[in-house]
Structure formats: structure tokens, C-alpha cells
């Protein structure tokens, strides 16, 4: 029911918001897609918003994990696991699925979140995301330090590296052939700690059947040069998006100018 209502909401927003619609079409076109090829993403954006109350407050939902056996040796290395996923499918479920699969045996997955300005919503987000096998930390210096400590303990960390970071916390790097301000945090964490990079995407299944989590290790080790490593991560996010373009948030302002904010990861990493 939530997914049906969400799909309708997605199309209503697409119809009434000219800014959102133009950005959606421009971003899809930048990646080489005509609207017909990604039209389903309009409804999936609405489904993403509508499913959050169920994911935050309800009982666990079905989530199948593909290729889980290939990730076990990654944990065995003992240098931590850095899970990376773009704004694709149900990325909220990615961390929950990983927590269920490995949290008890391998320790919790630590994820960043930006606290809401409203106190009641901030409390709700913190409570909903801090669950067995999962630890949510704020997007500040303390949160970054907690992620570093988790990786050094051999635990997992989750990030969305296609978010636009504040000024001073990223570099300009190509994303679908256009320069986009891109976070350096993901690359810095991996290079500093030696953590293995695992690519993740959580596909939303039709008719409320649940989700399917796809994961694989990064094909090649990250380059030692920071700019090259950031570019490598962007290319990996592109490949994940092309596997399921009809569930990517094409309306996300990926190419916007970064906001001014005091840098944090350079002090922590």
C-alpha cells in the first residue's frame, strides 16, 4: 500500500515541480538516458519516501542477499569493510540488510546521518537507525572518528559517496561525464585504514515483495592518489546505477555547488 501511494506521490511531484522535473531529465540525459528508459524512477522516488515509516518503525521486511558468501573473506582480512552505495533503490535497507547478515558475528555497521533540525525528527531518526547490528553517527568530526575506529576494529562502515559534501570536504571529479563536487571521505577512509571497498545496491522488488541486496568487492584496489581514488569511486557508482537506472534518484541535485561548512574529515583522517 505504501509503495502504491508513494508511486502516485512521485508522479504528482514530478508533474507540479518544474525545477525537480528539469533536473531529473537533465541528469538522466547527462548519463545517456532518454526519459522513456528511466520513467519508472519517478515512481520509485515516491516509493522511497513512502516506505521510510515502515522501515524505521515496523518489523523487519524481507531482504534477500546476493553473493553474501563472497563477502565473508573480506571480513576475514580484519581491516574493516567500507560499503558504498549511491542514491539507488532502497539505500536505507542496504545498511539494515548488512546489519542482519553480519552484525551479530562481525560487529555493527556504522553509518553517517545528517540530524534533522526539528528535535522530534532528530530523535526519531536516531532511534530508528540505531538498531541491533547498526550504529548511526552524525555527520560531524565525532562521527567520522567513530567510523575510523570501527574500521580499525575490523567492523563495517556504510556511506553514500554520491552525496554533495560541504565546501572543503570534496574535490571536483567526473560523474557521468560532468564535473561534480564529490566527497573525499570514502577514499580517505579506505586509504588510511586499508579497509576493503564493497559496492552495494538494494533493489526494490515489485508488489511489496521486499528487497534484494546485490554486493561485490571493488574490482581493483583504490589508487594511492586521492583524486584518482575519488574518480575510481565515482566510476564504480556509475556502474551500479547502470545496473538498475530505473531506481536511481535522478532528481537528486548531484551537480550543485557545495555549501560552506567547516571541513571535518581532513582533521580526523
N, C-alpha and C positions, 0 to 999 in steps of 0.2 A: 504494500500500500504506500509506504513512504517513497519507494522508488518511482511509483506511478505518479504521485503528486509532485515529486522532485523533477521528473522529466517535464511535466507541464510547466512548472515554475521556470525551468531553464529556458524553455521556448518563449515564455512571456517576457523574461528579462531580455532575451535576445531581440525580441520584437520592439520593445519600448525604449531600450537604451542604445542610442546611436553610437555613443563612444565605445561601449562594450562590443557592439556588433562590428564596427570598423576595425577594432583592434583584433578581434577574433579572426576576421577574414584576412587582415594584413599578415598576422603571424602565421596562419596556415599557408598563405601564398608564399611567404618567405621560405617556408620549408618545402615548397613544391607541390602543395595540395590544393586542388580545387574544392569549392565548398561541398560539392556532392560527395567527395571522398571522406569528409570529416563531419558531415552534418550531424551524425549521431552524437558527436561530442557536445552539442548544445544541450541535449537531454541529460547526458552524463554529468555535466557540470551541476545541473539542478539536483540530480540524484546524490551527488557528493555532499551537498548541503543538507538535504533531507535525511540522509542516513546517520548523520552525526549524533542526534539524540539516542538513537538505538545503539550505536557503537559505544557511546560514552556511558550510558546509564543502564542498558539492558544486559541480558545474559549473553555469553559468547555466541557468535554466529559461526556457521560452517566456513572453514577455510582450508582448502587443500594446498599442500606444499609440494611443488615440483622440484626435483633434483636435490632434495634435502641431504641425501647420502653424500653428495659431492662437497657439502659444506662442513661435514664432520672433520675431515683432515685439516681444514682451515683453522678450526678451533684448536686442534691438537698442536699447532705450531706454538701456541701460548703467547703470541704477540698482539692479540686482540683482533677484532673483526670490525671493519668500517663498512656498514651497509649504506649504499647510496641509491636513492630513488628520485625521479623527477616528479612533477605535479601530474601524475598519471594514474588513472584508475582510482582505487581507494588507498591512497598512501597512508591514511590513518590506520588502516587494517594491516599494513605491512609490519609495523612495529608490534602490533598485538599478536600477529601470527608467529613472528620470530620469538616473542616472549613465551608463547605457549610451547613452542617446539624445543627451545633451548634454555629458557630462563632457569628452570629448576636444576639442570645439570651443569650449565655453563655460566651461570650468573646472569643478572638482568641486562637488558639492553637500555642504554642511556640515550635519550632523545632530547633535542632542544625544542623549546616552545617559547613563543612571544606572549607574555602575560597580557591579558586584556586590561583596558583602562578601568572598566567597571569592576569594582571589588567582588560583587557576587559572581560575575562571569569568570574572573580570575580564579576564584576559589573552586568553581565548578570544573574548570579546565585542569587545574592541578589535581583535584580529587579523581577525575575521570581518567587521567593519563598515568597517574601513579597507581599501578595495579600489580598483582603478582608477576614477577619477571620483567617489569618495565619501570624505569625511573625517568621522570621528566624533569629537566633542569632549565632554568630561564636563560634567555639569550643575553647573558652578561658575562663578565670576566669570571665570576664564580662558576657559572655553568660550564664554560669552556675548560676550566681547570678540572672540574669533575669528569668531563669526558676524557681528558688526558689520563687521569688516574684510572678510570675504568679500562682504557686500552692497555695501560701498563700492568693491570691485573689480569690481562688476558680475556677481558669481557668484550661485549659488543657495544657499538655506538651507531646511531642512525641519523642521517642528515638528508636534506633536500638541497643538493648543490645548485639547482637552477633557480633558487631564490635570489633576488637582488639585494645584496648586503648594503649596509650604510657606507658612506664615503670613507675611504681609508681601510676598508676591510675586504677589498677585492681588487681585481685587475680587469682591464678590457680584453675580452677574448672572443673568438668567433663562435657563434651559436647559430646553426643553420645558415651559415654564410654571411651573417651580420654581426658586427661587434656588439657584445652585451657585457655589462658590468657583472662580473662573476666572482663569487666568494673564493677566497684562498684557504678558508678554514679546512675544508675537506682534504685538500692536498697537503697542507701543513701537518694535520693530524697524522696522516699516513706516513709522510716522510720523517716526521720527528719520532714516531713510536715504532715504525716498522710494521704497523697493522696491515693485515690483508684487506684488500678492497673487494667487496662483493656487490654486484649490481642486482637490484631488486625491482620488480614491478608487480603490483597487486591488481589483477584483472577482476572487474565486477561481472559476475555471471548473470545471465538473463533470468527473469521471472523470480527474483528473490531467492535464488538457489544458494547464494553465498559468494565466496571469493576464491580465487586461485592465485597462489603466490609463486611467481617464477623467479629464480635466482641463479646466478652464475658468477664465478670469480672473474675479475678483470683479466682480459686476455694476456696483457703484458704488464710487467712491473711499472709503477709510475716512474716517469723521468725524474732525475735528480734536480733538474732546473724547475723552479716554481712555476714560471709562466708556461713551460711545456707541459707540466703536470696538470695545470688547470685546463689547458686546451685538451689534453687527453681525457679528462673527466667530462668536459663538455661533449666531446665526440661520443663518449660512452652513453651519456644521457640521450643524445640524438638517436643512437641505435635502439635504445629501449623504447623511445617514443615511436619510432618507425615500426616497431613490432605490434603496436596497438594504437595507431593515431586517433581512432575514434573515441578514445577515453582520455586524451590529453586535454589539459585546460588551456586551450588556445587563446582564451580571453585573458590570460594572465599577462600583466604588463612586464614582460621579460626584458624589454629594451628601454625601460625608463631610466632616467637619471637617478643616481643614488642620492639618498637623503644624507644630510650632515649629522654625524653622530661620532662620539669619541671611539676610536679604534679599540678593540679588545683582544683579538687573537694574537696580534703581534707581541703583546705584553705577556701572554700566557704560554705561547708555544715557542 
